[in-house]
Amino acid sequence: MATTSVPWTRVRRAGRSLTTPLHPDDYLRLLNPLWTARELRGRVERVVPETEDAATLVIRPGWGWRWNHRPGQYVGIGIPVDGKYQWRSYSVSSPARSGRTISITVRAMPEGKLSSHLVNGLEPGTVVRLAAPEGDFVLPDPPPERVLFLVGGSGITPVMAMLRTLDRRGTVPDVVLHYSSPTEDRMIFRDELHELSAKHAALSFHAQHTDTDGMLDPATDLDRICPDWRDRETWACGPGPMLDALTEHYDREDVADRLHLERFSLELGGEGGEGGTISFRTSNKTIEADGATTVLEAGEEAGVGMPYGCRMGICHTCTLTLVSGRVRDLRNGEEYAQPNEQVQTCVTAAVGDCVLDI
């Protein structure tokens, strides 16, 4: 007798009427914690050490994950640490559409509470929250005929996803990769990069150990490393000072349109607010804040239990309802003033007096 498969969405819809007041997700999660439509989840399958302070997390996403991310994009990951969910975003280091798992590679930072936990304290089997892939730091398809990658430290991670994808597809173009790292031992993916370079004659790999060789100086080093760099599309990812130097140099050489950057830190470059009195209605607390202080920081200073996650405007954990008044997004200057509008408190500042519902 022939059998037919019943789509899970129909099962969930039918089950909703049978499980009220509980949602079918509440029962599905008893069977498998990855079966939930309320949020994206994943299970950590393996934690693979890369260097003394870096590791790759192999994650199996659950229900609702779309396998359409492009190499170079990043994902959000949320993990409970000390009873609170901490959110950060990390570049996917695995190639696109590589089986049923994705990988992120994390370097533990001295001030990074979550990164240290991910590298040193996370156990395989841990279920994490995920945010869908985002980001424009990607290669076009097909890639340019000539590519230059300039990376420093953990900035290799999005580029590694690109190289692995090109290698798997057998479409590696003329690529020059320059990778700056303090020492050889701290160079993430060092052995694999040498193997890829040996495998593909079109891939040239240059390593610079900054503790002994000094930092990359675009004005003097690029012509030596890659004489035709002005004619190549360049993707650069790494520490802020390195990217600032590259931006200035490409501007001076009038080839800024060929430079594609990925920064790991939030830039609040927009114009600040005027500041004002911020009132937190439910908490019955107020505080005076200047135009450079975010609503999140002001609330914490006032003693309000403010929700937060990434503190970078990515995860939306900090979003609250603006009851009245006006706030300005410090990233781009956009203002929000509609009653009951949802605002991200970690990237907005007061423009005059305002009231939030918390």
C-alpha positions as CSV (number, residue, x, y, z in Angstrom):
1,M,0.0,0.0,0.0
2,A,1.3,3.4,-1.0
3,T,2.2,5.8,1.8
4,T,2.3,9.6,1.7
5,S,4.2,12.0,3.8
6,V,2.3,14.7,5.7
7,P,4.0,18.1,5.7
8,W,5.0,19.1,9.2
9,T,3.3,22.5,8.8
10,R,-0.1,20.7,8.5
11,V,0.6,18.6,11.5
12,R,1.5,21.6,13.5
13,R,-1.6,23.5,12.4
14,A,-3.8,20.6,13.3
15,G,-2.1,20.1,16.6
16,R,-2.6,23.7,17.6
17,S,-6.3,23.1,18.3
18,L,-5.5,19.9,20.3
19,T,-2.8,21.3,22.5
20,T,-4.3,24.6,23.6
21,P,-3.4,26.4,25.8
22,L,0.1,25.1,25.0
23,H,1.6,25.6,21.5
24,P,2.6,22.5,19.6
25,D,6.2,23.7,19.9
26,D,6.0,23.1,23.6
27,Y,5.5,19.4,22.9
28,L,7.8,19.1,19.9
29,R,10.6,20.5,22.0
30,L,10.1,17.6,24.4
31,L,10.9,15.3,21.5
32,N,13.7,17.4,19.9
33,P,14.8,20.8,21.2
34,L,15.6,21.9,17.7
35,W,11.9,21.5,16.6
36,T,10.5,25.0,17.2
37,A,9.1,27.7,14.9
38,R,9.3,30.4,17.5
39,E,13.0,30.9,17.1
40,L,15.9,29.5,15.2
41,R,18.0,27.0,17.1
42,G,21.0,24.9,16.6
43,R,22.9,22.1,18.4
44,V,26.7,22.3,18.8
45,E,28.0,19.1,17.3
46,R,31.7,19.6,17.8
47,V,34.1,22.2,19.2
48,V,37.4,22.0,17.2
49,P,40.5,23.8,18.5
50,E,42.3,25.8,15.9
51,T,44.9,27.7,18.0
52,E,45.4,28.1,21.7
53,D,42.8,30.9,21.8
54,A,40.5,30.0,18.9
55,A,38.1,27.2,18.1
56,T,35.6,26.2,15.4
57,L,32.0,25.4,16.5
58,V,30.2,23.0,14.2
59,I,26.5,23.7,14.6
60,R,23.5,21.7,13.3
61,P,20.7,24.2,12.7
62,G,17.1,23.0,13.5
63,W,13.6,23.8,12.2
64,G,13.2,26.8,10.0
65,W,16.9,27.3,9.0
66,R,17.3,28.3,5.3
67,W,20.4,27.0,3.6
68,N,20.8,30.0,1.3
69,H,23.5,31.9,3.1
70,R,26.5,33.2,1.0
71,P,30.1,32.7,1.9
72,G,31.3,35.7,3.8
73,Q,28.1,36.4,5.7
74,Y,27.7,36.2,9.5
75,V,25.1,34.6,11.8
76,G,24.0,35.6,15.3
77,I,24.4,33.2,18.1
78,G,22.8,33.4,21.6
79,I,24.0,31.4,24.6
80,P,22.9,31.7,28.2
81,V,25.8,32.9,30.3
82,D,25.3,33.4,34.1
83,G,21.5,33.2,33.6
84,K,21.3,35.8,30.7
85,Y,21.3,35.3,27.0
86,Q,24.4,36.8,25.4
87,W,24.3,37.5,21.7
88,R,27.2,38.0,19.3
89,S,27.6,37.7,15.6
90,Y,30.3,35.6,14.0
91,S,31.2,35.0,10.3
92,V,30.4,31.5,9.0
93,S,33.7,29.8,8.2
94,S,32.3,26.7,6.4
95,P,31.6,26.7,2.7
96,A,28.1,27.4,1.4
97,R,25.7,24.5,1.3
98,S,28.1,22.1,3.0
99,G,25.9,19.3,4.4
100,R,23.6,19.8,7.3
101,T,25.9,21.9,9.5
102,I,27.4,25.3,9.6
103,S,30.6,26.4,11.3
104,I,31.7,29.6,13.0
105,T,35.3,30.2,14.1
106,V,35.7,32.2,17.3
107,R,38.8,33.8,18.9
108,A,38.6,34.2,22.7
109,M,39.1,37.9,23.5
110,P,40.4,39.0,27.0
111,E,37.4,41.3,27.4
112,G,35.0,39.0,25.5
113,K,32.7,37.2,28.0
114,L,30.9,35.2,25.3
115,S,33.9,34.5,23.0
116,S,35.9,33.0,25.9
117,H,32.9,30.8,26.9
118,L,32.4,29.6,23.3
119,V,36.1,28.7,22.9
120,N,36.8,27.3,26.4
121,G,33.6,26.4,28.1
122,L,31.0,25.2,25.5
123,E,30.2,21.5,25.5
124,P,29.1,19.6,22.4
125,G,25.3,19.0,22.6
126,T,24.6,22.6,23.8
127,V,21.5,24.0,22.1
128,V,22.0,27.6,21.1
129,R,19.8,30.3,19.6
130,L,20.6,31.5,16.1
131,A,19.9,34.5,14.0
132,A,19.6,34.2,10.2
133,P,22.7,35.0,8.1
134,E,23.2,38.6,7.1
135,G,25.9,40.8,5.6
136,D,27.1,42.1,2.2
137,F,30.8,41.0,2.6
138,V,30.4,38.4,-0.1
139,L,31.9,37.5,-3.5
140,P,29.8,37.9,-6.6
141,D,28.9,34.7,-8.4
142,P,30.9,34.1,-10.6
143,P,33.8,35.7,-8.8
144,P,36.1,38.3,-10.4
145,E,38.9,37.1,-12.5
146,R,41.5,38.6,-10.1
147,V,40.9,38.9,-6.3
148,L,42.9,40.3,-3.4
149,F,42.2,39.3,0.1
150,L,43.8,41.4,2.9
151,V,43.0,39.9,6.4
152,G,44.3,40.2,9.9
153,G,43.7,38.0,12.9
154,S,40.2,36.4,13.1
155,G,39.4,38.4,10.0
156,I,40.3,35.3,8.1
157,T,37.0,33.6,9.0
158,P,34.7,35.1,6.3
159,V,37.4,34.8,3.7
160,M,37.9,31.2,4.7
161,A,34.3,30.5,3.8
162,M,34.9,32.1,0.4
163,L,38.1,30.1,-0.3
164,R,36.5,26.8,0.8
165,T,33.5,27.4,-1.4
166,L,35.7,28.3,-4.4
167,D,37.8,25.2,-3.8
168,R,34.8,22.9,-3.5
169,R,33.3,24.2,-6.7
170,G,36.6,24.1,-8.5
171,T,36.4,27.8,-9.5
172,V,39.4,29.4,-7.8
173,P,40.3,32.5,-9.9
174,D,43.6,34.4,-9.7
175,V,43.7,35.0,-5.9
176,V,46.3,36.8,-3.7
177,L,45.8,36.3,0.0
178,H,47.8,38.3,2.5
179,Y,47.2,37.3,6.1
180,S,48.6,39.2,9.1
181,S,48.9,37.5,12.5
182,P,51.0,38.2,15.6
183,T,52.8,34.8,15.3
184,E,52.7,31.7,13.2
185,D,51.1,29.7,16.0
186,R,48.2,32.2,16.3
187,M,47.4,32.0,12.5
188,I,44.0,30.4,12.3
189,F,43.6,27.8,9.4
190,R,47.4,28.1,8.8
191,D,47.9,24.5,7.6
192,E,44.8,24.4,5.4
193,L,45.8,27.7,3.8
194,H,49.1,26.3,2.8
195,E,47.4,23.2,1.5
196,L,45.0,25.2,-0.6
197,S,47.9,27.3,-2.0
198,A,49.8,24.1,-3.0
199,K,46.6,22.7,-4.5
200,H,45.7,25.7,-6.6
201,A,48.4,27.4,-8.7
202,A,46.2,30.4,-9.0
203,L,46.2,31.0,-5.2
204,S,49.1,32.9,-3.8
205,F,49.3,33.0,0.0
206,H,51.4,35.6,1.9
207,A,51.8,35.3,5.7
208,Q,53.0,38.3,7.8
209,H,53.8,37.7,11.5
210,T,53.3,41.2,13.0
211,D,55.3,40.5,16.2
212,T,58.5,40.2,14.2
213,D,57.6,41.6,10.7
214,G,55.6,44.7,11.8
215,M,52.2,45.7,10.7
216,L,51.0,45.9,7.1
217,D,51.8,49.3,5.6
218,P,49.6,49.7,2.5
219,A,51.7,52.5,1.1
220,T,54.9,50.4,1.0
221,D,53.8,46.8,1.1
222,L,50.9,46.4,-1.4
223,D,53.1,47.1,-4.5
224,R,55.5,44.4,-3.2
225,I,52.9,41.8,-2.3
226,C,50.6,42.3,-5.2
227,P,51.9,44.7,-7.9
228,D,48.5,44.8,-9.8
229,W,46.5,45.5,-6.6
230,R,44.9,48.6,-8.1
231,D,43.3,46.4,-10.8
232,R,41.9,43.8,-8.4
233,E,38.7,43.7,-6.4
234,T,39.8,43.7,-2.8
235,W,38.1,42.1,0.2
236,A,39.6,43.2,3.6
237,C,38.7,42.1,7.1
238,G,40.6,42.6,10.3
239,P,41.4,45.1,13.1
240,G,40.0,48.6,12.9
241,P,43.4,50.4,12.5
242,M,44.3,48.1,9.6
243,L,41.0,48.7,7.8
244,D,41.3,52.5,8.4
245,A,44.8,52.5,6.8
246,L,43.5,50.6,3.8
247,T,40.6,52.9,3.4
248,E,42.8,56.0,3.4
249,H,45.3,54.4,1.0
250,Y,42.6,53.3,-1.5
251,D,41.1,56.7,-1.3
252,R,44.4,58.4,-2.1
253,E,44.9,56.1,-5.0
254,D,41.4,56.8,-6.3
255,V,40.4,53.1,-6.3
256,A,38.1,53.1,-3.2
257,D,35.3,51.5,-5.3
258,R,37.4,48.3,-5.5
259,L,37.7,47.9,-1.7
260,H,35.1,45.9,0.2
261,L,35.4,45.9,4.0
262,E,34.0,43.9,6.9
263,R,34.4,45.3,10.4
264,F,33.9,43.3,13.6
265,S,33.0,46.3,15.8
266,L,30.0,48.6,15.8
267,E,30.6,52.1,14.4
268,L,28.4,54.7,15.9
269,G,29.4,57.3,13.3
270,G,26.0,59.1,13.0
271,E,25.2,62.4,14.6
272,G,24.2,62.1,18.3
273,G,21.0,63.3,19.8
274,E,20.5,66.5,21.9
275,G,20.1,64.5,25.1
276,G,17.3,65.0,27.6
277,T,15.4,63.3,30.4
278,I,14.7,59.7,29.7
279,S,11.8,58.2,31.7
280,F,11.3,54.5,32.2
281,R,7.6,54.3,32.8
282,T,7.1,50.9,34.5
283,S,10.2,51.2,36.6
284,N,9.3,54.7,37.6
285,K,12.8,55.9,37.1
286,T,14.3,58.9,35.2
287,I,17.7,60.0,34.3
288,E,19.4,62.9,32.4
289,A,21.4,61.7,29.5
290,D,23.6,63.5,26.9
291,G,23.3,63.0,23.2
292,A,26.1,60.5,23.0
293,T,24.8,58.1,25.7
294,T,22.6,55.3,24.4
295,V,19.2,54.7,25.9
296,L,20.5,51.3,27.1
297,E,23.5,52.8,28.9
298,A,21.2,55.5,30.5
299,G,18.8,52.9,31.7
300,E,21.5,50.7,33.2
301,E,22.9,53.8,35.0
302,A,19.5,54.6,36.3
303,G,19.2,51.0,37.7
304,V,16.6,49.7,35.3
305,G,16.8,46.1,34.4
306,M,17.4,46.7,30.7
307,P,17.3,43.8,28.3
308,Y,20.3,43.5,26.0
309,G,22.3,41.0,23.9
310,C,24.9,41.9,21.3
311,R,25.0,45.7,22.2
312,M,25.7,46.2,18.5
313,G,22.3,46.7,17.0
314,I,22.2,43.2,15.5
315,C,20.2,40.8,17.7
316,H,17.2,43.2,18.7
317,T,17.2,41.7,22.2
318,C,17.3,45.3,23.6
319,T,14.2,46.5,21.7
320,L,11.7,48.5,23.8
321,T,8.5,50.5,23.1
322,L,8.9,54.2,22.8
323,V,5.9,55.7,24.5
324,S,6.6,59.3,23.7
325,G,9.4,61.6,22.6
326,R,12.1,61.1,20.0
327,V,15.3,59.1,19.7
328,R,18.1,59.0,17.1
329,D,19.9,56.0,15.7
330,L,23.6,56.7,16.3
331,R,24.7,54.5,13.3
332,N,22.9,56.5,10.6
333,G,21.1,59.5,12.2
334,E,17.6,58.1,11.5
335,E,15.0,59.3,14.1
336,Y,12.1,57.5,15.7
337,A,9.2,59.5,17.2
338,Q,6.0,57.6,16.6
339,P,4.1,56.6,19.7
340,N,4.5,52.9,20.6
341,E,7.3,52.5,18.1
342,Q,9.8,49.8,18.7
343,V,13.4,51.1,19.1
344,Q,16.7,49.4,19.7
345,T,18.1,51.0,22.9
346,C,21.7,49.9,22.4
347,V,22.1,52.1,19.3
348,T,19.8,55.1,20.0
349,A,20.1,58.2,22.0
350,A,17.6,60.7,23.2
351,V,16.6,63.8,21.2
352,G,14.9,65.7,23.9
353,D,12.8,64.2,26.7
354,C,11.4,60.7,26.0
355,V,9.5,57.9,27.8
356,L,10.1,54.1,27.3
357,D,7.9,51.3,28.5
358,I,9.9,49.3,30.9
